[in-house]
Amino acid sequence: MCGIVGFTGTHQAAPILLDGLAKLEYRGYDSAGLAVREGNKEAVIVKATGRLRVLAEKTNGGQALEGTCGIGHTRWATHGEPSETNAHPHRSDDGNVIGVHNGIIENYQELRDKLTRKGYTFYSQTDTEVAVKLVDYYYKKYNIGPVDAIAKAMVRIRGSYALALLFKDYPEQIWVARKDSPMIIGVQDEETYMASDVPAILKYTRWVYYIGNHEMACLEKGKVTFYNLDGDVIEKQLTQIDWDAEAAEKGGFEHFMMKEIHEQPKAVSDTINSVVKEDKIDLSETGLTDEIIRSIQQITVVACGSAYHVGAVAQYVLEDLAGIPVRTELASEFRYRKPLLTKDTLVIVVSQSGETADSLAALREAKARGIRTLAIVNVMGSSIAREADHVFYTLAGPEIAVATTKAYSTQLVASYLLAMQFAKARGKLRDEIFAGMLAEIKMLPQKIARCLEDKERLQWFAAKQANAKDVFFIGRGIDYAISLEGSLKMKEISYIHSEAYAAGELKHGTISLVEQGTLVIGVLTQPELFEKTISNMVECKSRGAYLMGLTSYGNYSVEDTVDFTVYIPKTDPHFAASLAVVPLQLLGYYVSVAKGLDVDKPRNLAKSVTVE
């Protein structure tokens, strides 16, 4: 969940490392640190707790640190509280090996005990210090080079890691290793870069290598050499990244989250246009043929967080259109539940980063059972993308804010397109109905843009809710799935306790929580369920609730019941989530702003959860 960077070249390293870390701070912001080395001199390590700006101030924007080779880290704490001692980089006892790490080492205590018996001492509570000293131990014990020392450590370490190391005996070189945690390596002229994610290096290069699982690499000026676990040199192809570096900047908006909310029309349009060709849905790039689709008898959607809420919508849409049984599972529970999967099952894994630890583990569990897998991911070359049988790439571009918006919206539209093609291939959707739905889905970007026009009213309403203690979101069917995402947006960036409930469940205990002034938000986009949900809202109002209604234009009768109404353009009810989520994103955003909170970097959270 942390962010790591590395640089070796001809320019001063520290400013470049800090710039890269600034693009990765969404991955963790408990502490940060740098290790920079000038030629044969010893590396200088500087650490700071808190946000990256503290480290930047401590090093005068990096100018105080001489050297053209270095590594850096921004931390989301797992082992050990946030402190300078626990901050990375970590070093061996004599400074022979210095390292940064993203991931989690499951057997670190066992390894720590072993190294203690061998005479090593430990100053931190981190698993990373153990990894660094384990490499140092093998390097010295067997009198071997970095490749063999790292390989021996990799064999002993259980867990996930993206590891970057400096060796005293190898100036101007960075040694890296990877298992399950993200890492990319970029080159440009006489400069070489390493980072957890693409935005960190886009300013400097668009040419990158993807390092695979159980692989190592040596980074030199303008050169990268890759090794497998046996120490053999392996060849890699450079890949060009199409993202614009400006896409990782705020572009005049106060926060990345608001910028990314406004980017949703384009992101959704780009994702639609990637597979809609001449009024047909072309899934050829995913490898999903109509023959394969017809062979699938059930679908399991596996995801975490907002991606799980995409799965909740997809379940309704797929079952209704394609007539195929679908279940949506939390990735963190999937492999521990011993799910019953048959050979005709398709497991769909949804992940923005393609590196989410639980989702990756679920994918591997499915593959180990011989089950066909499809990934819906936003990051090309990510672990989930590489390991899935089929990949549907969403085209959201870099998403910086921790709270997802545009990535969620592109995942939604990807699920609609899959559902429509499944329905067509299976003979469940007449040509004229399919054509009408396709025409409507092409209108979604324009209608999302219309939803953004009401933001001033939502800002006014949000300011009145800044002191709310509890917020409840209710709906039925797809409206319930929308409520899940609306509730998450509220709680993760405003820190207000928020819950989503299927409206029909209120009477089964939940309504006891409603008291005078409690905000209850009813989502009312499904025509056949409108009246039933209205009745549930009336029950809440009779107990003192303050009601907000979210519905389509034309449903003006809702104003007889609710205190505040938000309208969205009419669309096919299957696609309503794409429009209804926008006001809920804005509501969460404006409540957070009204409370003076850090919208882009909410407390205790990180963008990509790459550890269990």
C-alpha positions as CSV (number, residue, x, y, z in Angstrom):
1,M,0.0,0.0,0.0
2,C,3.1,2.2,0.3
3,G,4.7,4.1,-2.6
4,I,8.3,3.6,-3.7
5,V,10.5,5.4,-6.2
6,G,14.0,5.0,-7.5
7,F,16.3,7.0,-9.8
8,T,19.8,6.7,-11.2
9,G,21.1,9.0,-13.8
10,T,23.0,12.2,-14.4
11,H,20.7,14.6,-12.6
12,Q,20.4,15.3,-8.9
13,A,18.3,12.4,-7.6
14,A,16.5,13.8,-4.5
15,P,14.3,16.4,-6.3
16,I,13.2,13.7,-8.8
17,L,12.5,11.3,-6.0
18,L,10.4,13.8,-4.1
19,D,8.5,14.7,-7.2
20,G,7.7,11.0,-7.8
21,L,6.7,10.5,-4.2
22,A,4.3,13.5,-4.5
23,K,2.5,11.6,-7.3
24,L,2.3,8.5,-5.1
25,E,1.3,10.1,-1.8
26,Y,-2.2,8.7,-2.3
27,R,-0.6,5.3,-1.6
28,G,0.3,6.3,2.0
29,Y,1.1,9.4,3.9
30,D,2.1,8.4,7.5
31,S,5.8,9.1,6.8
32,A,8.3,9.4,4.1
33,G,12.0,9.0,3.5
34,L,14.9,9.2,1.0
35,A,18.3,7.5,0.6
36,V,20.6,9.3,-1.8
37,R,24.1,8.4,-2.8
38,E,26.9,10.4,-4.6
39,G,29.3,8.1,-6.4
40,N,31.3,5.9,-4.0
41,K,30.3,7.9,-0.9
42,E,28.0,6.4,1.7
43,A,24.3,6.9,1.2
44,V,22.6,9.7,3.2
45,I,19.2,8.7,4.7
46,V,16.6,11.3,5.7
47,K,13.2,10.5,7.1
48,A,10.2,12.5,8.3
49,T,6.8,11.6,9.8
50,G,3.6,13.1,8.4
51,R,2.9,14.3,4.9
52,L,5.6,14.4,2.2
53,R,5.9,18.2,2.6
54,V,7.7,17.7,5.9
55,L,10.4,15.7,4.2
56,A,10.5,18.2,1.4
57,E,11.1,21.0,3.9
58,K,13.7,19.0,5.8
59,T,15.7,18.5,2.6
60,N,15.0,21.9,1.0
61,G,13.0,20.3,-1.8
62,G,15.8,17.7,-2.2
63,Q,18.5,20.3,-2.9
64,A,20.3,19.5,0.3
65,L,21.0,16.0,-0.7
66,E,23.9,15.5,-3.2
67,G,23.9,12.4,-5.4
68,T,22.5,11.1,-8.6
69,C,21.3,7.7,-7.4
70,G,18.6,7.1,-4.7
71,I,15.4,5.5,-3.5
72,G,12.4,7.0,-1.7
73,H,9.3,5.8,0.1
74,T,5.9,7.2,1.3
75,R,4.4,4.9,4.0
76,W,1.0,3.6,4.9
77,A,1.8,1.9,8.2
78,T,1.2,-1.9,8.6
79,H,3.9,-3.1,11.0
80,G,4.8,-0.5,13.5
81,E,3.3,2.9,14.2
82,P,4.1,5.9,12.1
83,S,7.4,7.3,13.3
84,E,10.8,8.3,11.9
85,T,12.3,5.0,13.3
86,N,9.7,2.9,11.4
87,A,9.8,5.1,8.3
88,H,11.7,3.8,5.2
89,P,14.4,3.5,4.0
90,H,15.8,0.9,6.3
91,R,19.5,-0.2,6.5
92,S,21.5,-3.2,7.6
93,D,23.6,-2.8,10.8
94,D,26.6,-1.5,9.0
95,G,24.8,0.2,6.1
96,N,25.9,-2.3,3.6
97,V,22.3,-2.7,2.2
98,I,19.6,0.0,2.3
99,G,16.1,-0.6,1.1
100,V,12.5,0.5,0.7
101,H,9.5,-1.9,0.4
102,N,5.9,-1.9,-0.6
103,G,4.0,-5.0,0.6
104,I,3.8,-7.2,3.6
105,I,6.1,-10.0,4.8
106,E,4.0,-12.6,6.5
107,N,6.8,-14.6,8.1
108,Y,8.8,-11.5,9.2
109,Q,8.8,-12.6,12.9
110,E,10.3,-16.0,12.0
111,L,13.0,-14.3,9.9
112,R,13.6,-11.7,12.5
113,D,14.2,-14.4,15.2
114,K,16.6,-16.2,12.8
115,L,18.6,-13.0,12.1
116,T,18.7,-12.1,15.8
117,R,20.3,-15.5,16.5
118,K,22.9,-14.6,13.8
119,G,23.8,-11.4,15.6
120,Y,21.6,-8.8,13.9
121,T,19.9,-6.2,15.9
122,F,16.7,-4.4,15.1
123,Y,15.8,-0.8,15.7
124,S,12.3,-0.7,14.1
125,Q,9.0,-2.7,14.3
126,T,8.8,-3.1,10.5
127,D,8.9,-6.1,8.3
128,T,11.0,-4.2,5.8
129,E,14.0,-3.9,8.1
130,V,13.9,-7.7,8.3
131,A,14.0,-8.1,4.5
132,V,16.9,-5.7,4.2
133,K,18.9,-7.5,6.8
134,L,18.0,-10.9,5.3
135,V,19.5,-9.8,2.0
136,D,22.6,-8.5,3.8
137,Y,22.9,-11.8,5.7
138,Y,23.0,-13.9,2.5
139,Y,25.3,-11.4,0.7
140,K,27.9,-11.7,3.4
141,K,27.5,-15.3,4.5
142,Y,28.0,-16.8,1.0
143,N,30.1,-13.9,-0.4
144,I,27.8,-13.6,-3.4
145,G,26.5,-10.7,-5.5
146,P,23.2,-8.9,-5.2
147,V,21.4,-11.2,-7.6
148,D,22.1,-14.3,-5.7
149,A,21.6,-12.7,-2.3
150,I,18.3,-11.2,-3.3
151,A,17.2,-14.5,-4.8
152,K,18.0,-16.4,-1.6
153,A,16.0,-13.9,0.4
154,M,13.0,-14.1,-2.0
155,V,12.9,-17.9,-1.6
156,R,12.7,-17.4,2.2
157,I,10.2,-14.5,2.3
158,R,6.5,-15.3,2.4
159,G,4.1,-12.5,1.4
160,S,4.2,-9.6,-1.1
161,Y,6.9,-7.1,-1.9
162,A,8.2,-4.6,-4.3
163,L,11.7,-4.1,-3.0
164,A,14.3,-1.6,-4.0
165,L,17.9,-1.8,-2.6
166,L,21.2,0.0,-2.6
167,F,24.4,-1.9,-2.1
168,K,27.5,-0.2,-0.7
169,D,29.7,-2.2,-3.2
170,Y,27.6,-1.2,-6.2
171,P,27.5,2.6,-6.6
172,E,25.0,4.2,-9.0
173,Q,23.0,1.0,-9.1
174,I,19.5,0.1,-7.8
175,W,18.5,-3.5,-7.3
176,V,14.8,-4.4,-7.3
177,A,12.7,-7.5,-6.8
178,R,9.0,-8.1,-7.0
179,K,6.3,-10.5,-5.9
180,D,2.6,-9.5,-6.0
181,S,3.2,-5.8,-5.3
182,P,3.2,-3.3,-8.2
183,M,6.4,-1.9,-9.8
184,I,7.2,-0.3,-13.1
185,I,10.6,0.7,-14.5
186,G,11.1,3.5,-16.9
187,V,14.1,4.6,-19.1
188,Q,14.9,7.8,-20.9
189,D,18.3,8.5,-22.4
190,E,20.9,8.1,-19.6
191,E,18.2,8.0,-16.8
192,T,16.4,5.1,-15.2
193,Y,13.4,5.3,-13.0
194,M,11.5,2.9,-10.8
195,A,8.1,3.5,-9.1
196,S,5.0,1.8,-7.7
197,D,2.7,3.4,-10.3
198,V,2.9,5.2,-13.6
199,P,2.1,8.8,-12.6
200,A,5.3,9.0,-10.6
201,I,7.5,8.8,-13.8
202,L,5.2,10.2,-16.5
203,K,6.9,13.6,-16.3
204,Y,10.2,12.0,-17.3
205,T,9.4,9.1,-19.6
206,R,6.6,7.2,-21.2
207,W,8.7,4.1,-21.9
208,V,8.5,1.4,-19.2
209,Y,9.3,-2.2,-18.4
210,Y,6.9,-4.3,-16.4
211,I,8.8,-6.6,-14.0
212,G,7.1,-9.9,-13.4
213,N,6.5,-11.9,-10.3
214,H,9.6,-13.5,-8.8
215,E,11.8,-11.4,-11.0
216,M,14.7,-9.1,-10.2
217,A,16.4,-6.2,-12.0
218,C,19.5,-4.1,-11.8
219,L,18.9,-0.4,-12.7
220,E,21.9,1.5,-14.1
221,K,22.0,4.8,-15.9
222,G,19.8,4.4,-19.0
223,K,20.0,0.6,-18.7
224,V,18.0,-2.2,-17.0
225,T,19.0,-5.9,-16.7
226,F,16.4,-8.4,-15.6
227,Y,16.9,-11.7,-13.9
228,N,14.7,-14.7,-12.9
229,L,14.9,-16.4,-9.6
230,D,17.7,-18.7,-10.9
231,G,19.8,-15.6,-11.6
232,D,19.6,-16.0,-15.4
233,V,19.3,-12.9,-17.5
234,I,15.9,-12.5,-19.1
235,E,14.7,-10.2,-21.9
236,K,11.9,-7.6,-21.6
237,Q,10.2,-5.4,-24.1
238,L,9.6,-1.7,-23.5
239,T,6.0,-0.5,-23.5
240,Q,4.9,3.0,-24.3
241,I,2.4,4.6,-21.8
242,D,-0.3,6.6,-23.6
243,W,-1.3,8.6,-20.5
244,D,-0.5,12.4,-20.7
245,A,1.5,13.6,-17.8
246,E,-0.9,16.5,-17.3
247,A,-3.6,13.9,-16.5
248,A,-1.9,13.4,-13.2
249,E,-2.2,17.1,-12.3
250,K,-5.2,19.0,-10.9
251,G,-5.9,21.1,-14.0
252,G,-7.3,24.1,-12.1
253,F,-9.6,22.2,-9.7
254,E,-9.1,22.5,-6.0
255,H,-8.9,18.8,-5.5
256,F,-8.1,15.8,-7.6
257,M,-11.4,14.3,-6.7
258,M,-13.4,17.1,-8.2
259,K,-11.2,17.0,-11.3
260,E,-11.8,13.3,-11.6
261,I,-15.6,13.7,-11.1
262,H,-15.6,16.2,-14.0
263,E,-13.5,13.7,-16.1
264,Q,-16.2,11.1,-16.0
265,P,-18.0,12.0,-19.2
266,K,-14.8,11.6,-21.2
267,A,-13.6,8.5,-19.3
268,V,-17.0,6.8,-19.9
269,S,-17.0,7.8,-23.5
270,D,-13.5,6.5,-24.1
271,T,-14.4,3.2,-22.5
272,I,-17.6,2.8,-24.6
273,N,-15.8,3.7,-27.8
274,S,-13.0,1.2,-27.1
275,V,-15.5,-1.7,-27.7
276,V,-18.5,-0.2,-29.6
277,K,-17.7,-0.4,-33.3
278,E,-20.3,0.3,-36.0
279,D,-23.2,-0.2,-33.7
280,K,-21.9,-3.5,-32.4
281,I,-20.1,-4.5,-29.2
282,D,-16.7,-5.9,-30.2
283,L,-15.1,-7.8,-27.4
284,S,-12.4,-9.3,-29.6
285,E,-9.6,-7.6,-27.7
286,T,-10.8,-9.3,-24.5
287,G,-10.7,-12.7,-26.2
288,L,-14.4,-13.4,-25.2
289,T,-16.0,-14.9,-28.2
290,D,-19.8,-15.5,-28.5
291,E,-19.0,-19.2,-28.4
292,I,-17.2,-18.8,-25.0
293,I,-20.1,-16.6,-23.8
294,R,-22.7,-19.2,-24.6
295,S,-20.7,-21.9,-22.8
296,I,-20.8,-19.9,-19.5
297,Q,-23.6,-21.0,-17.2
298,Q,-22.9,-18.8,-14.2
299,I,-20.9,-15.8,-13.2
300,T,-19.2,-14.8,-10.0
301,V,-18.1,-11.1,-9.6
302,V,-15.2,-10.6,-7.1
303,A,-14.1,-7.2,-6.0
304,C,-13.4,-4.9,-3.0
305,G,-14.7,-1.5,-2.0
306,S,-16.3,0.6,-4.8
307,A,-15.5,-2.2,-7.3
308,Y,-17.6,-4.5,-5.2
309,H,-20.5,-2.0,-5.6
310,V,-19.9,-2.2,-9.4
311,G,-20.4,-5.9,-9.0
312,A,-23.7,-5.3,-7.1
313,V,-25.0,-3.3,-10.0
314,A,-23.6,-5.8,-12.5
315,Q,-25.5,-8.7,-10.8
316,Y,-28.8,-7.0,-11.4
317,V,-28.1,-6.0,-15.0
318,L,-26.5,-9.3,-16.0
319,E,-29.2,-11.5,-14.5
320,D,-32.0,-9.3,-16.0
321,L,-30.6,-9.0,-19.5
322,A,-28.6,-12.2,-20.0
323,G,-30.7,-14.6,-17.9
324,I,-27.6,-16.0,-16.2
325,P,-27.1,-16.6,-12.5
326,V,-24.7,-14.1,-11.0
327,R,-23.3,-13.7,-7.5
328,T,-21.2,-10.9,-6.2
329,E,-18.5,-11.7,-3.7
330,L,-16.2,-9.7,-1.5
331,A,-12.7,-10.6,-2.6
332,S,-11.4,-10.6,1.0
333,E,-13.9,-13.5,1.8
334,F,-13.9,-15.3,-1.5
335,R,-11.0,-17.7,-1.1
336,Y,-11.6,-18.4,2.6
337,R,-15.2,-19.3,2.0
338,K,-14.3,-22.3,-0.2
339,P,-16.7,-21.2,-3.0
340,L,-18.4,-23.8,-5.1
341,L,-17.3,-23.1,-8.6
342,T,-18.1,-25.3,-11.6
343,K,-16.1,-25.5,-14.9
344,D,-18.7,-23.4,-16.7
345,T,-18.3,-20.5,-14.3
346,L,-16.8,-17.2,-15.3
347,V,-15.1,-15.3,-12.5
348,I,-15.0,-11.5,-13.1
349,V,-12.4,-9.6,-11.1
350,V,-12.9,-5.9,-10.9
351,S,-10.0,-3.6,-9.8
352,Q,-9.0,-0.1,-10.7
353,S,-5.3,-0.7,-10.0
354,G,-5.1,-4.3,-11.0
355,E,-3.0,-4.8,-7.9
356,T,-5.5,-5.1,-5.1
357,A,-4.2,-7.9,-2.9
358,D,-7.5,-9.6,-2.1
359,S,-8.7,-9.4,-5.6
360,L,-5.5,-10.8,-7.0
361,A,-5.6,-13.7,-4.5
362,A,-9.2,-14.4,-5.6
363,L,-8.2,-14.4,-9.2
364,R,-5.4,-16.9,-8.5
365,E,-7.8,-19.1,-6.4
366,A,-10.2,-19.3,-9.4
367,K,-7.3,-20.0,-11.9
368,A,-6.0,-22.7,-9.6
369,R,-9.4,-24.4,-9.8
370,G,-9.3,-24.2,-13.6
371,I,-12.0,-21.5,-13.8
372,R,-12.1,-19.0,-16.6
373,T,-11.4,-15.5,-15.5
374,L,-12.1,-12.0,-16.8
375,A,-10.5,-8.8,-15.4
376,I,-12.0,-5.4,-15.6
377,V,-9.0,-3.2,-14.8
378,N,-7.7,0.3,-15.5
379,V,-4.0,-0.2,-15.4
380,M,-2.4,-1.9,-18.4
381,G,0.2,-4.5,-17.5
382,S,-1.0,-4.7,-13.8
383,S,-0.8,-8.1,-12.1
384,I,-4.5,-8.9,-12.4
385,A,-4.4,-7.9,-16.1
386,R,-1.4,-10.1,-16.8
387,E,-2.8,-13.1,-15.0
388,A,-6.4,-13.1,-16.1
389,D,-7.6,-15.2,-19.1
390,H,-9.4,-12.2,-20.5
391,V,-9.1,-8.5,-19.9
392,F,-11.5,-5.6,-20.4
393,Y,-9.5,-2.4,-20.0
394,T,-11.3,0.6,-18.7
395,L,-10.0,4.0,-20.0
396,A,-10.2,6.2,-17.0
397,G,-6.6,7.3,-17.1
398,P,-4.7,8.0,-13.8
399,E,-6.9,8.4,-10.8
400,I,-5.1,10.2,-8.0
401,A,-7.8,10.9,-5.3
402,V,-8.1,8.0,-2.8
403,A,-11.9,8.0,-3.2
404,T,-12.6,6.6,-6.7
405,T,-15.0,8.3,-9.1
406,K,-14.1,8.0,-12.7
407,A,-12.7,4.5,-12.4
408,Y,-15.9,3.4,-10.8
409,S,-18.0,4.9,-13.6
410,T,-15.9,3.2,-16.3
411,Q,-16.2,-0.1,-14.5
412,L,-20.0,0.4,-14.5
413,V,-20.2,1.0,-18.2
414,A,-17.9,-1.9,-18.9
415,S,-20.3,-4.2,-16.9
416,Y,-23.3,-2.8,-19.0
417,L,-21.5,-3.6,-22.2
418,L,-20.6,-7.1,-21.1
419,A,-24.2,-7.7,-20.0
420,M,-25.6,-6.6,-23.3
421,Q,-23.2,-8.7,-25.3
422,F,-23.9,-11.7,-23.1
423,A,-27.6,-11.2,-23.6
424,K,-27.2,-10.9,-27.4
425,A,-24.9,-13.8,-27.8
426,R,-27.3,-16.0,-25.7
427,G,-30.4,-14.9,-27.7
428,K,-31.9,-13.0,-24.8
429,L,-32.1,-9.6,-26.4
430,R,-33.9,-8.8,-29.7
431,D,-31.9,-6.8,-32.2
432,E,-34.2,-3.7,-31.9
433,I,-34.0,-3.7,-28.1
434,F,-30.2,-4.1,-28.3
435,A,-29.9,-1.2,-30.8
436,G,-32.1,1.0,-28.5
437,M,-29.9,0.2,-25.4
438,L,-26.7,0.8,-27.4
439,A,-28.0,4.2,-28.5
440,E,-28.9,5.0,-24.9
441,I,-25.5,3.9,-23.5
442,K,-23.8,6.2,-26.0
443,M,-25.8,9.1,-24.5
444,L,-24.5,8.4,-21.0
445,P,-21.4,10.7,-21.2
446,Q,-23.7,13.6,-22.2
447,K,-26.1,12.8,-19.4
448,I,-23.4,12.5,-16.8
449,A,-22.2,16.0,-17.8
450,R,-25.8,17.2,-17.2
451,C,-25.7,15.8,-13.7
452,L,-22.7,18.0,-13.0
453,E,-24.7,21.1,-13.7
454,D,-26.6,20.8,-10.4
455,K,-23.5,20.9,-8.3
456,E,-24.2,24.4,-6.7
457,R,-27.5,23.1,-5.2
458,L,-25.7,20.1,-3.8
459,Q,-23.0,22.3,-2.4
460,W,-25.6,24.4,-0.6
461,F,-27.3,21.2,0.7
462,A,-24.0,19.6,1.8
463,A,-23.0,22.7,3.8
464,K,-26.2,22.1,5.9
465,Q,-25.2,18.5,6.6
466,A,-21.6,19.0,7.7
467,N,-22.6,18.4,11.3
468,A,-24.6,15.3,10.7
469,K,-23.9,12.3,12.9
470,D,-25.5,9.6,10.9
471,V,-26.6,9.3,7.3
472,F,-28.7,6.4,5.8
473,F,-29.0,5.6,2.1
474,I,-31.9,3.4,1.1
475,G,-33.1,1.9,-2.2
476,R,-34.3,-1.3,-3.8
477,G,-32.8,-3.3,-6.6
478,I,-30.2,-1.3,-8.5
479,D,-31.1,1.6,-6.3
480,Y,-29.8,-0.4,-3.3
481,A,-26.5,-1.0,-5.2
482,I,-26.2,2.7,-5.9
483,S,-26.9,3.4,-2.2
484,L,-23.9,1.3,-1.3
485,E,-21.5,3.5,-3.3
486,G,-23.2,6.7,-2.1
487,S,-22.8,5.7,1.5
488,L,-19.1,4.7,1.0
489,K,-18.3,8.1,-0.6
490,M,-19.9,9.8,2.4
491,K,-18.1,7.9,5.1
492,E,-14.6,7.6,3.5
493,I,-14.0,11.4,2.9
494,S,-16.4,13.1,5.3
495,Y,-15.9,10.8,8.3
496,I,-19.6,10.8,9.0
497,H,-21.1,7.5,10.0
498,S,-23.1,6.3,7.0
499,E,-24.9,3.1,6.0
500,A,-26.7,1.8,3.0
501,Y,-29.8,-0.5,3.4
502,A,-32.1,-2.3,1.1
503,A,-35.2,-0.2,1.8
504,G,-37.4,-3.2,2.5
505,E,-35.1,-4.2,5.4
506,L,-35.7,-1.0,7.4
507,K,-38.4,-2.6,9.4
508,H,-36.1,-5.4,10.4
509,G,-34.3,-3.4,13.0
510,T,-32.6,-0.5,11.2
511,I,-35.4,2.0,11.5
512,S,-34.8,2.0,15.3
513,L,-31.7,4.1,14.5
514,V,-33.7,6.9,12.9
515,E,-34.4,9.8,15.1
516,Q,-35.2,13.5,14.9
517,G,-33.2,15.1,12.1
518,T,-31.4,12.0,10.9
519,L,-30.6,12.4,7.2
520,V,-32.1,9.6,5.1
521,I,-31.3,9.6,1.3
522,G,-33.7,7.6,-0.8
523,V,-32.5,6.5,-4.3
524,L,-35.5,6.3,-6.6
525,T,-34.4,5.5,-10.2
526,Q,-36.2,2.2,-10.8
527,P,-39.8,2.9,-11.9
528,E,-41.3,-0.4,-10.7
529,L,-39.9,0.1,-7.2
530,F,-40.5,3.8,-6.9
531,E,-43.7,3.7,-4.8
532,K,-42.4,1.0,-2.5
533,T,-39.3,3.0,-1.6
534,I,-41.4,6.1,-1.2
535,S,-43.4,4.2,1.4
536,N,-40.3,3.3,3.3
537,M,-39.2,6.9,3.2
538,V,-42.5,8.0,4.7
539,E,-41.9,5.6,7.5
540,C,-38.6,7.3,8.2
541,K,-40.2,10.7,8.0
542,S,-42.8,9.8,10.6
543,R,-39.9,9.1,13.0
544,G,-38.3,12.5,12.5
545,A,-36.0,11.9,9.5
546,Y,-34.9,14.6,7.1
547,L,-35.4,13.2,3.6
548,M,-33.4,13.7,0.4
549,G,-34.8,12.1,-2.7
550,L,-32.7,11.2,-5.8
551,T,-34.8,10.4,-8.8
552,S,-35.3,11.0,-12.5
553,Y,-36.8,14.0,-14.1
554,G,-40.5,13.7,-14.3
555,N,-41.0,12.0,-10.9
556,Y,-42.1,15.3,-9.4
557,S,-44.5,13.7,-7.0
558,V,-41.5,12.9,-4.8
559,E,-41.6,16.5,-3.6
560,D,-44.8,15.7,-1.7
561,T,-42.7,13.5,0.6
562,V,-39.1,14.6,0.7
563,D,-37.4,17.8,2.0
564,F,-34.8,18.1,-0.7
565,T,-34.8,16.6,-4.2
566,V,-32.1,15.9,-6.8
567,Y,-33.1,15.0,-10.3
568,I,-31.1,13.2,-12.9
569,P,-31.8,12.7,-16.6
570,K,-34.0,9.8,-17.6
571,T,-32.2,6.7,-19.0
572,D,-32.7,3.0,-19.3
573,P,-33.2,1.8,-15.7
574,H,-30.4,-0.7,-16.2
575,F,-27.9,2.2,-16.6
576,A,-29.3,4.5,-13.8
577,A,-26.3,3.9,-11.5
578,S,-24.1,5.8,-13.9
579,L,-26.1,9.0,-13.4
580,A,-27.3,8.6,-9.9
581,V,-23.8,8.1,-8.5
582,V,-22.7,11.6,-9.7
583,P,-24.8,13.6,-7.2
584,L,-23.8,11.2,-4.4
585,Q,-20.1,11.7,-5.3
586,L,-20.6,15.5,-5.2
587,L,-22.5,15.3,-1.9
588,G,-19.7,13.4,-0.2
589,Y,-17.2,15.8,-1.7
590,Y,-18.9,19.0,-0.6
591,V,-19.6,17.7,2.9
592,S,-15.9,16.9,3.2
593,V,-15.0,20.4,2.0
594,A,-17.5,22.0,4.3
595,K,-15.8,20.2,7.2
596,G,-12.3,21.4,6.1
597,L,-11.0,17.9,5.5
598,D,-8.3,16.6,3.2
599,V,-10.6,15.3,0.4
600,D,-7.9,13.6,-1.7
601,K,-6.1,11.9,1.2
602,P,-8.7,10.7,3.8
603,R,-7.3,9.5,7.0
604,N,-6.3,5.8,7.4
605,L,-6.9,5.1,3.8
606,A,-4.7,4.4,0.7
607,K,-5.5,4.3,-3.0
608,S,-4.5,0.8,-3.7
609,V,-4.8,-1.9,-1.0
610,T,-1.9,-4.1,-2.0
611,V,-1.7,-6.0,1.4
612,E,-4.3,-8.2,3.1
